[in-house]
């Protein structure tokens, strides 16, 4: 990720926001992160400075903050995806259904691992 000037936790935040397809509260993003980070707000601040995400304050409750991915953030993820496909040792022959199954299984393993911690 250094080549794209972001860290792995920042990459994770961008992927969470892309997958959500809508703004999410900062708390929700923290909950969905693969590796929990105590400095998630600072990571998001850096992404905001780079123009990759936007911060939105809740009108009803100013304590609640939402974030959403920008077009620039989506473009960066597309660029990373293309680069990953070119350099990946991961099998390119997986169908979308197989890739989704693999992703679901890895999520299940991650959740089970976290419960044992």
Secondary structure, DSSP 8 states (H G I E B T S, - for coil): -GGGT--HHHHHHHHHHHHH-S-EEHHHHHHH-SS--TTHHHHHHHHHHTTSEEEEE-SS-TT-EEEEE-HHHHHHHHHHHHHHHHH--S-TT--HHHHHHHHHHHHHHHHHHHHH-
